[in-house]
């Protein structure tokens, strides 16, 4: 158990408590303090994910543009599976946060069991199908013969190990929903720290370990995330844990599964619509050659280094909304969202200036290929112009999800990404003749429109009675 909190702790004491792990009641303490206690470990969790993404790209970039293009194409394909994992994660956070706000600890634990069962079965089925057809899927995405030769093993391995990614995502969502953000942080730190250490060894070889190339990166990811899942399962069995699973919770409850799936399907489509739109962009960019695709992939990895911590803040908003609605405190939930949004906009606004002014410096850390670097710098500069809007939009979208209203963001994503982003990208890149920069402009425009529309709908307040 945590030590009793001081009545008026300093912000440094609050930060320490956040990293150590807090057992505060997030529905009663001051909103700014609740935001910090949840957001700090979530931001640190996502920062480690950012560090892993950048480190992974750094090592793979040493293998050349074809290896980088492999990562880009495979991630675009895996995004379809990640959409389902993220949809289930959104439902997990919403349901467990609501149970926690209602003071129903057993209900939260039973919901966690249902989530693990759904994620395990679904990921095994999808992983086997993806692993068997990975080369054909890469070819459909426009992979060149050189990319197919380099990347088929990577894609097959990533699909085969997708169960570890599914479970890592959804169990961390369960921890966050229960308010144990520090445990979610530790599990991802373990997984990604191990991944960063293993990746260069398996990619380039070391001692008796042979050089595996880009496939080594996939093996490192699967092993490391599997270790993270084992850590999570052990944590769920701890006595006195904030979220714990005991023998009495080990049962299947169709009613709880239906509740989870009723939120998850729209949240999955919400994410699927967004990720499928990236498939469309990758298909457009692949027609301009591997250099353009490699530049885009590098730029997106750099951008995610900044955006993932912002997603951590947004996740804090989802948890606070779910718990406060469970405690019958909708106005407090709204105050929490506005507080998180202010922090996010300020942080990403500052980052966008750096990316817009000196994108070459960031890109130069990952490649010395002149053509790929030029495309990457161009992409980073254009996309960064929309970061302040991204910061606000992602918080509001997560607030809807935390309330259990996954349908509103789903509709927003369909309009913003399928009716706007893809057609605009094709029009600017091909119709107007701007080339890859037309795709980059479309990305910034689509997220700006989504953020503005989400803000308008959030202000109407219907999310407060979504369930």
C-alpha positions in Angstrom: 0.0 0.0 0.0 1.1 3.6 -0.6 1.9 5.8 2.3 -0.9 8.2 3.3 -0.9 11.2 1.0 -0.2 14.6 2.5 -3.1 17.0 2.5 -1.3 19.5 0.2 1.6 17.7 -1.4 4.1 19.6 -3.6 4.2 18.9 -7.3 7.5 17.0 -6.8 5.9 14.8 -4.2 3.0 14.2 -6.6 5.4 13.2 -9.4 7.2 10.8 -7.1 3.9 9.3 -6.1 2.8 8.9 -9.7 5.9 7.0 -10.7 5.9 4.9 -7.5 2.2 4.1 -7.9 -0.8 5.7 -6.3 -3.9 4.2 -4.6 -5.7 7.5 -4.5 -9.4 7.8 -5.2 -9.3 9.6 -8.6 -13.0 10.5 -8.3 -12.5 12.7 -5.2 -9.0 14.2 -5.1 -8.3 17.6 -6.8 -8.6 17.3 -10.6 -5.1 18.6 -11.5 -3.6 16.2 -9.0 -5.6 13.3 -10.4 -4.5 14.2 -13.9 -0.8 14.2 -12.8 -1.0 11.0 -10.9 -2.5 9.2 -13.9 -0.8 11.0 -16.7 2.8 10.9 -15.5 3.2 7.1 -15.7 1.1 7.0 -18.8 3.4 9.6 -20.5 6.4 7.7 -19.3 4.9 4.5 -20.6 4.4 6.0 -24.0 7.8 7.7 -23.9 9.4 4.3 -23.7 7.2 3.1 -26.6 8.5 6.2 -28.5 12.1 5.4 -27.6 11.7 1.8 -28.8 10.2 3.0 -32.1 13.1 5.3 -32.7 15.7 2.8 -31.6 14.2 0.1 -33.7 14.2 2.3 -36.8 17.8 3.4 -36.0 19.0 -0.2 -36.2 16.9 -1.2 -39.2 17.9 1.9 -41.1 21.5 0.6 -41.1 20.2 -2.2 -43.4 19.1 0.2 -46.1 16.0 1.6 -47.7 14.5 -1.8 -48.5 14.6 -2.8 -44.9 13.0 0.5 -43.8 10.3 0.1 -46.5 9.6 -3.4 -45.1 8.9 -2.0 -41.7 6.6 0.6 -43.2 4.6 -1.9 -45.3 4.4 -4.5 -42.5 3.3 -1.9 -39.9 0.6 -0.8 -42.3 -0.6 -4.4 -42.5 -0.3 -5.0 -38.8 -2.3 -1.8 -38.2 -5.4 -3.8 -39.2 -4.7 -6.2 -36.3 -3.7 -3.4 -34.0 -7.0 -1.7 -34.7 -8.8 -4.7 -33.2 -6.4 -4.7 -30.2 -6.9 -1.0 -29.6 -10.7 -1.3 -30.0 -10.7 -4.0 -27.3 -8.3 -1.9 -25.2 -10.7 1.1 -25.4 -13.6 -1.1 -24.2 -11.4 -2.5 -21.5 -10.5 0.9 -20.1 -14.1 2.1 -20.3 -15.7 -0.9 -18.6 -13.0 -1.4 -15.9 -12.9 2.4 -15.1 -16.7 2.4 -14.8 -16.6 -0.6 -12.4 -13.8 1.1 -10.4 -15.8 4.3 -10.2 -18.7 2.3 -8.9 -16.5 0.7 -6.3 -17.1 -2.8 -7.8 -13.6 -4.4 -7.5 -14.8 -7.9 -8.3 -16.7 -6.7 -11.4 -13.5 -5.0 -12.6 -11.5 -8.3 -12.1 -14.1 -10.4 -13.9 -14.1 -8.0 -16.8 -10.3 -8.3 -17.0 -10.6 -12.1 -17.3 -13.1 -11.7 -20.2 -10.7 -9.3 -21.9 -7.8 -11.7 -21.7 -10.0 -14.6 -23.0 -11.2 -12.5 -26.0 -7.7 -11.2 -26.8 -6.1 -14.6 -26.7 -8.5 -16.4 -29.0 -8.8 -13.5 -31.4 -5.1 -12.9 -31.8 -4.2 -16.5 -32.3 -6.7 -16.9 -35.2 -5.6 -13.6 -36.8 -1.9 -14.3 -36.2 -2.0 -17.7 -37.9 -3.8 -16.3 -41.0 -1.4 -13.4 -41.3 1.7 -15.4 -40.9 0.6 -17.8 -43.7 -0.2 -15.1 -46.2 2.4 -12.4 -45.2 4.3 -12.5 -48.5 1.1 -12.2 -50.6 -0.1 -9.3 -48.4 3.2 -7.4 -48.8 2.9 -7.9 -52.6 -0.7 -6.5 -52.5 0.7 -3.4 -50.7 3.0 -2.8 -53.7 6.3 -4.2 -52.2 9.1 -4.4 -54.8 10.8 -7.8 -55.4 13.7 -6.5 -53.3 11.5 -5.6 -50.4 9.7 -9.0 -50.6 13.1 -10.8 -50.5 14.1 -8.8 -47.4 10.8 -8.5 -45.6 8.8 -11.7 -45.9 10.4 -13.3 -42.9 9.9 -10.1 -40.8 6.2 -9.9 -41.7 5.5 -13.6 -41.0 7.3 -13.4 -37.6 5.4 -10.2 -36.6 2.0 -11.8 -37.5 2.9 -15.1 -35.7 3.8 -13.2 -32.5 0.8 -10.8 -32.6 -0.8 -12.5 -29.5 1.9 -10.9 -27.3 1.1 -7.5 -28.7 -2.6 -8.0 -28.2 -2.3 -9.1 -24.6 0.2 -6.4 -23.7 -2.1 -3.7 -25.0 -5.3 -4.9 -23.4 -3.9 -5.9 -20.0 -2.3 -2.5 -19.8 -5.6 -0.9 -20.6 -7.1 -2.9 -17.7 -4.5 -1.6 -15.3 -5.1 2.0 -16.5 -8.8 1.6 -16.2 -8.4 0.5 -12.6 -6.1 3.5 -11.9 -2.9 1.5 -11.7 -1.1 3.4 -14.4 2.3 2.7 -12.8 2.0 -1.0 -13.3 1.1 -0.5 -17.0 4.2 1.7 -17.3 6.5 -0.9 -15.7 5.3 -3.7 -18.0 5.9 -1.7 -21.1 9.3 -0.5 -19.8 10.3 -4.1 -19.3 9.1 -5.2 -22.7 10.6 -2.3 -24.7 13.8 -2.1 -22.6 14.4 -5.7 -23.4 13.5 -5.1 -27.0 16.0 -2.3 -27.4 18.7 -4.5 -25.9 17.9 -7.6 -28.1 17.3 -5.9 -31.4 20.9 -5.0 -32.4 22.1 -8.5 -31.3 19.6 -10.3 -33.4 19.7 -7.9 -36.4 23.5 -7.8 -36.7 24.6 -10.9 -34.9 26.8 -11.3 -31.9 29.2 -14.1 -31.0 27.3 -17.4 -31.7 24.1 -15.6 -32.6 23.9 -15.3 -36.4 23.0 -12.1 -38.3 19.3 -12.2 -38.9 18.7 -8.9 -40.6 15.3 -7.3 -40.4 13.8 -10.6 -39.3 15.8 -10.3 -36.1 14.0 -7.1 -35.2 10.7 -9.1 -35.4 12.0 -11.9 -33.2 13.3 -9.4 -30.7 9.9 -7.7 -30.5 8.0 -11.0 -30.0 10.3 -12.3 -27.3 10.3 -8.9 -25.4 6.6 -8.4 -25.5 6.1 -11.9 -24.4 8.2 -11.2 -21.4 6.0 -8.1 -20.7 2.9 -10.2 -20.8 4.3 -12.7 -18.3 5.1 -9.7 -16.0 1.5 -8.5 -16.3 0.0 -11.8 -15.5 2.2 -12.1 -12.4 1.2 -8.6 -11.4 -2.5 -9.5 -11.7 -2.0 -12.3 -9.2 -0.4 -10.1 -6.5 -2.1 -9.8 -3.2 -3.4 -6.3 -2.4 -3.1 -5.2 -6.0 -5.3 -2.5 -7.3 -6.6 -4.9 -10.0 -6.2 -8.5 -9.0 -7.5 -11.8 -10.4 -8.4 -14.6 -8.0 -9.7 -18.1 -8.6 -13.3 -16.8 -8.1 -12.9 -14.5 -11.0 -11.8 -17.2 -13.4 -15.1 -17.7 -15.3 -16.6 -16.6 -18.5 -19.5 -14.2 -18.3 -21.4 -13.7 -21.5 -23.1 -10.6 -20.3 -19.7 -8.9 -19.5 -18.3 -10.1 -22.8 -21.3 -8.6 -24.7 -20.8 -5.3 -22.8 -17.1 -5.2 -23.8 -17.8 -6.2 -27.4 -20.6 -3.6 -27.7 -18.0 -0.9 -27.1 -15.1 -2.7 -28.8 -16.6 -3.2 -32.2 -17.1 0.5 -32.8 -13.8 1.4 -31.2 -12.1 -1.3 -33.4 -13.8 0.2 -36.5 -12.8 3.6 -35.3 -9.2 2.5 -35.2 -9.5 0.3 -38.3 -10.8 3.2 -40.3 -7.8 5.3 -39.3 -5.3 2.6 -39.8 -6.8 1.5 -43.1 -6.5 5.1 -44.3 -2.7 4.8 -43.7 -2.8 1.7 -45.9 -4.2 3.9 -48.6 -1.5 6.5 -48.1 1.2 3.9 -48.2 -0.2 2.6 -51.4 -0.1 6.0 -53.0 3.4 6.7 -51.7 4.7 3.3 -52.9 4.1 4.4 -56.5 6.7 7.1 -56.0 9.4 4.5 -55.1 11.2 3.0 -52.1 13.0 6.3 -51.3 9.7 8.2 -50.8 8.2 5.4 -48.8 11.4 5.1 -46.6 11.3 8.8 -46.0 7.7 8.7 -45.0 8.3 5.8 -42.6 11.3 7.5 -40.9 9.3 10.8 -40.5 6.3 8.9 -39.0 8.6 7.2 -36.5 10.1 10.5 -35.5 6.6 12.1 -35.3 5.4 9.2 -33.1 8.3 9.9 -30.7 6.5 13.1 -29.9 2.9 11.9 -30.3 3.0 8.7 -28.1 3.6 10.6 -24.9 0.7 12.8 -25.9 -1.4 9.7 -26.3 -0.4 8.9 -22.7 -2.0 12.1 -21.5 -5.1 11.3 -23.6 -5.3 7.9 -22.0 -5.4 9.6 -18.6 -8.5 11.5 -19.8 -10.2 8.2 -20.7 -9.6 6.7 -17.3 -10.8 9.9 -15.5 -13.9 10.1 -17.6 -14.8 6.4 -17.0 -14.2 6.5 -13.3 -16.0 9.8 -12.7 -19.0 8.8 -14.7 -19.1 5.6 -12.6 -19.1 7.7 -9.5 -21.9 9.9 -10.9 -19.6 13.0 -11.3 -20.0 14.0 -15.0 -19.0 17.7 -14.5 -15.8 16.6 -12.8 -15.1 14.3 -15.8 -15.5 17.3 -18.1 -13.1 19.4 -16.1 -10.5 16.6 -16.2 -10.8 16.5 -20.0 -10.2 20.2 -20.4 -7.2 20.1 -18.0 -5.6 17.3 -20.0 -6.3 19.0 -23.3 -4.5 22.2 -22.1 -1.4 20.2 -21.2 -1.4 18.3 -24.5 -1.8 21.3 -26.7 1.0 23.2 -25.0 3.4 20.3 -25.2 2.8 19.4 -28.8 2.7 23.0 -29.9 6.3 23.4 -28.6 7.4 20.1 -30.3 5.8 21.2 -33.6 8.0 24.3 -33.8 11.2 22.2 -33.5 10.0 19.7 -36.2 9.0 22.5 -38.5 12.2 24.6 -38.1 14.9 21.8 -38.1 13.4 18.6 -39.4 16.7 17.7 -41.1 18.4 17.3 -37.7 15.9 14.7 -36.5 15.8 12.8 -39.8 19.6 12.8 -40.0 19.7 10.6 -36.9 18.2 7.7 -38.8 19.5 7.8 -42.4 22.3 9.2 -44.5 20.5 8.4 -47.8 20.1 11.9 -49.3 16.8 11.2 -51.2 15.1 9.4 -48.3 16.2 12.1 -45.9 14.8 14.8 -48.1 11.4 13.2 -48.2 11.4 12.5 -44.5 12.3 16.2 -43.6 9.5 17.4 -45.9 7.0 15.0 -44.4 8.0 15.9 -40.8 7.8 19.7 -41.4 4.3 19.5 -43.0 2.7 17.0 -40.6 4.1 18.9 -37.5 2.0 22.0 -38.5 -1.1 20.1 -37.3 0.4 18.9 -33.9 -1.5 21.4 -31.7 -4.8 20.3 -33.3 -3.7 16.6 -32.9 -3.1 17.3 -29.2 -6.6 18.5 -28.5 -8.3 16.0 -30.8 -6.7 12.9 -29.3 -7.8 13.9 -25.8 -11.4 14.5 -26.8 -11.6 11.2 -28.8 -10.3 9.3 -25.8 -12.8 11.1 -23.6 -15.6 9.7 -25.8 -14.1 6.2 -25.6 -13.7 6.5 -21.8 -17.4 7.3 -21.5 -18.2 4.2 -23.6 -19.3 6.3 -26.6 -17.0 4.7 -29.2 -19.5 5.4 -32.0 -19.0 9.1 -32.2 -15.2 8.9 -32.8 -15.9 6.1 -35.3 -18.1 8.4 -37.4 -15.6 11.2 -37.1 -12.8 8.9 -38.4 -14.8 7.7 -41.4 -15.5 11.3 -42.4 -12.0 12.7 -41.7 -9.9 9.8 -43.0 -11.9 8.1 -45.7 -13.9 10.9 -47.1 -11.2 13.5 -46.7 -7.6 12.2 -46.1 -7.4 9.5 -48.8 -9.2 11.4 -51.6 -7.3 14.6 -50.8 -4.0 12.8 -50.8 -4.6 11.2 -54.2 -5.9 14.5 -55.6 -2.9 16.5 -54.4 -0.3 13.8 -55.1 -1.6 12.6 -58.5 -4.3 15.0 -59.7 -2.5 18.3 -58.9 1.0 16.7 -59.4 2.5 17.7 -56.0 3.8 14.2 -55.5 4.5 12.9 -51.9 4.1 16.4 -50.4 0.5 16.2 -51.4 0.1 13.1 -49.2 1.8 14.9 -46.3 -0.6 17.9 -46.6 -3.6 15.6 -46.6 -2.5 14.1 -43.3 -2.3 17.4 -41.5 -5.6 18.6 -43.0 -7.5 15.4 -42.0 -6.4 15.5 -38.4 -7.2 19.2 -38.1 -10.7 18.7 -39.3 -11.2 15.7 -37.0 -10.0 17.7 -34.0 -12.3 20.7 -34.6 -15.4 18.4 -35.2 -14.6 16.4 -32.1 -14.4 19.5 -30.0 -17.8 20.7 -31.2 -19.5 17.4 -30.5 -17.8 17.1 -27.1 -19.2 20.5 -26.0 -22.7 19.3 -26.6 -22.3 16.9 -23.6 -24.2 13.8 -24.9 -21.3 11.6 -24.0 -22.2 12.1 -20.3 -25.2 9.8 -20.8 -23.7 7.4 -23.4 -24.3 4.3 -21.3 
